[in-house]
Amino acid sequence: MLSQQQLPLSEYSSLYDIVVPQDNLLRRINNLIDFSFVYQELVNKYCPDNGRTAESPIRMFKYLLLKTIYDISDVDVVERSRYDMSFKYFLDMTPEEGVINPSSLCKFRRLRLKDTDLMNLLIKKTVEIAIEKGIITSKTIIVDSTHTKARSNPYSPVEILKLRSKQLRKALYAMDDNIKETLPAKNEDDDLVHELDYTKDLLNHITSDSCLSEVPAVKQRLNMLKETLADIEDHYTTSKDTDARVGHKTEDTSFFGYKTHIAMSDERIITAATVTSGEKGDGPQLEELVEQSRKNGMEVDTVVGDTAYSGCKNLKLAEDEERGFRLVSKLHPSISSGFRKSEDNFDYNKDAGMFVCPAGHMAIRKVIMGKNRNWNQSMTYFFDVDKCKTCSRRNGCYKDGAKSKTYSVPIKKGEHKRQLEFQKTQEFKEIARQRYKIEAKNSELKQVYGYDKALSYGLDCMQMQGAMTIFAVNIKRILRLS
């Protein structure tokens, strides 16, 4: 049951004016954003007249925002809100008020945020604020994607336990190098049972010393190891993320996880984003990124992207009278001529320079075929026929007994004459130079907010992580520019 929201009253509230300065990040965020939109969005997720009184959805949302900004676990964000006055102020708590149980955050994500278009809701809110403050004045968006590794990749259960144990020991050694002599003997083999036994012994040894286990640096690593152990004991193996897929960074390197496709204004405010599995191409996401940016309040007349966005479909979209825009994306012969069949849905991976079939398998080599005269040729991509033989989508794609599987793309100059002419202009070159900005934004997402690794399993959880991360990034950017 969700009760009427009331302002907390306390004789100690004046302490906030003393200990939380006006330039504090969390105070500035509170002054910038009216979080009542969270209550209005989630009020229908609660029963109005039955059950126990629920925690304020605004406070629960703010907990998740703090977790994202400071890149800490559920346990640690709740613990810090117990004594950190800036956290208490941000959460609209009285100085003497108690904290929630960390498990409530998990329930909030699963029960209240499920089936909510959180990504577009939060991005739209920040874009509205940026426009209202006059920060977004350009009509240009820059598009790109960034990859996130799945939580279950690349470690086996033994490897992830060894890694977490090592991180915990390192935190202990930083305090006192002599502590090595008191710890249980490390497991030296790769047997999972032996590693589980060692992990339990290590945890028991550290938690038995209340002074040692309460040191903040040790406690964070201790909580991470406990979470990992609980997950592995639950499944006896690290859970395989069924939504994650293998994507390719280059022809020779790959990752297992997800892609977040981003549109960003020239002022470096993210205006739209979509999350897909790792094997999806960048080009097919362009239409949705442009349309969503416009729905969020951004005027778009120019789109800047790399060669992945210069496919035939996107070139036609750019020339559309109603939805069109100026597309600043260099042509590549392999993608500029469109697909052999529209229903094939073969995606081009610009990093690897290869096409990926609908099942997610990447071509193993490519050959230019045809007459070597002007552009009257085709680029033929060869796939691993052994994978085709056992592929679940082989019907209608692979003919039984065939010794090869290829995909050919015609290379024709005439169809893209206008884009080629535009590509040669100084205007195109000047605008294209702005693409570096989104590379820096992708780096910020990973290096500052931990977006290089998924926090949970499944596409829904990845979308939630992306929504909170982008919201935090946009807020800090707005504060910097305002």
Rosetta blueprint (number, residue, H / E / L):
1 M L
2 L L
3 S L
4 Q L
5 Q L
6 Q L
7 L L
8 P L
9 L L
10 S L
11 E L
12 Y L
13 S L
14 S L
15 L H
16 Y H
17 D H
18 I H
19 V H
20 V L
21 P L
22 Q L
23 D L
24 N L
25 L H
26 L H
27 R H
28 R H
29 I H
30 N H
31 N H
32 L H
33 I L
34 D L
35 F L
36 S H
37 F H
38 V H
39 Y H
40 Q H
41 E H
42 L H
43 V H
44 N H
45 K H
46 Y L
47 C L
48 P L
49 D L
50 N L
51 G L
52 R L
53 T L
54 A L
55 E L
56 S L
57 P H
58 I H
59 R H
60 M H
61 F H
62 K H
63 Y H
64 L H
65 L H
66 L H
67 K H
68 T H
69 I H
70 Y H
71 D L
72 I L
73 S L
74 D H
75 V H
76 D H
77 V H
78 V H
79 E H
80 R H
81 S H
82 R H
83 Y H
84 D L
85 M H
86 S H
87 F H
88 K H
89 Y H
90 F H
91 L L
92 D L
93 M L
94 T L
95 P L
96 E L
97 E L
98 G L
99 V L
100 I L
101 N L
102 P L
103 S H
104 S H
105 L H
106 C H
107 K H
108 F H
109 R H
110 R H
111 L H
112 R H
113 L L
114 K L
115 D L
116 T L
117 D L
118 L H
119 M H
120 N H
121 L H
122 L H
123 I H
124 K H
125 K H
126 T H
127 V H
128 E H
129 I H
130 A H
131 I H
132 E H
133 K L
134 G L
135 I L
136 I L
137 T L
138 S L
139 K L
140 T E
141 I E
142 I E
143 V E
144 D E
145 S E
146 T E
147 H E
148 T E
149 K E
150 A L
151 R L
152 S L
153 N L
154 P L
155 Y L
156 S L
157 P H
158 V H
159 E H
160 I H
161 L H
162 K H
163 L H
164 R H
165 S H
166 K H
167 Q H
168 L H
169 R H
170 K H
171 A H
172 L H
173 Y H
174 A H
175 M H
176 D L
177 D H
178 N H
179 I H
180 K H
181 E H
182 T H
183 L L
184 P L
185 A L
186 K L
187 N L
188 E L
189 D L
190 D L
191 D L
192 L H
193 V H
194 H H
195 E H
196 L H
197 D H
198 Y H
199 T H
200 K H
201 D H
202 L H
203 L H
204 N H
205 H H
206 I H
207 T H
208 S L
209 D L
210 S H
211 C H
212 L H
213 S H
214 E L
215 V L
216 P H
217 A H
218 V H
219 K H
220 Q H
221 R H
222 L H
223 N H
224 M H
225 L H
226 K H
227 E H
228 T H
229 L H
230 A H
231 D H
232 I H
233 E H
234 D H
235 H H
236 Y L
237 T L
238 T L
239 S L
240 K L
241 D L
242 T L
243 D L
244 A L
245 R E
246 V E
247 G E
248 H E
249 K L
250 T L
251 E L
252 D L
253 T L
254 S E
255 F E
256 F E
257 G E
258 Y E
259 K E
260 T E
261 H E
262 I E
263 A E
264 M E
265 S E
266 D L
267 E L
268 R L
269 I L
270 I E
271 T E
272 A E
273 A E
274 T E
275 V E
276 T E
277 S E
278 G L
279 E L
280 K L
281 G L
282 D L
283 G H
284 P H
285 Q H
286 L H
287 E H
288 E H
289 L H
290 V H
291 E H
292 Q H
293 S H
294 R H
295 K H
296 N L
297 G L
298 M L
299 E L
300 V L
301 D L
302 T E
303 V E
304 V E
305 G L
306 D L
307 T H
308 A H
309 Y H
310 S L
311 G L
312 C H
313 K H
314 N H
315 L H
316 K H
317 L H
318 A H
319 E L
320 D L
321 E L
322 E L
323 R L
324 G L
325 F L
326 R E
327 L E
328 V E
329 S L
330 K L
331 L L
332 H L
333 P L
334 S L
335 I L
336 S L
337 S L
338 G L
339 F L
340 R L
341 K L
342 S L
343 E L
344 D L
345 N L
346 F L
347 D E
348 Y E
349 N E
350 K L
351 D L
352 A L
353 G L
354 M E
355 F E
356 V E
357 C L
358 P L
359 A L
360 G L
361 H L
362 M E
363 A L
364 I L
365 R E
366 K E
367 V E
368 I E
369 M E
370 G E
371 K L
372 N L
373 R L
374 N L
375 W L
376 N L
377 Q E
378 S E
379 M E
380 T E
381 Y E
382 F E
383 F E
384 D L
385 V H
386 D H
387 K H
388 C H
389 K H
390 T H
391 C L
392 S L
393 R L
394 R L
395 N L
396 G L
397 C L
398 Y L
399 K L
400 D L
401 G L
402 A L
403 K L
404 S L
405 K E
406 T E
407 Y E
408 S E
409 V E
410 P E
411 I E
412 K L
413 K L
414 G H
415 E H
416 H H
417 K H
418 R H
419 Q H
420 L H
421 E H
422 F H
423 Q H
424 K L
425 T L
426 Q H
427 E H
428 F H
429 K H
430 E H
431 I H
432 A H
433 R H
434 Q H
435 R H
436 Y H
437 K H
438 I H
439 E H
440 A H
441 K H
442 N H
443 S H
444 E H
445 L H
446 K H
447 Q H
448 V H
449 Y H
450 G L
451 Y L
452 D L
453 K E
454 A L
455 L L
456 S L
457 Y L
458 G L
459 L H
460 D H
461 C H
462 M H
463 Q H
464 M H
465 Q H
466 G H
467 A H
468 M H
469 T H
470 I H
471 F H
472 A H
473 V H
474 N H
475 I H
476 K H
477 R H
478 I H
479 L H
480 R H
481 L H
482 S L
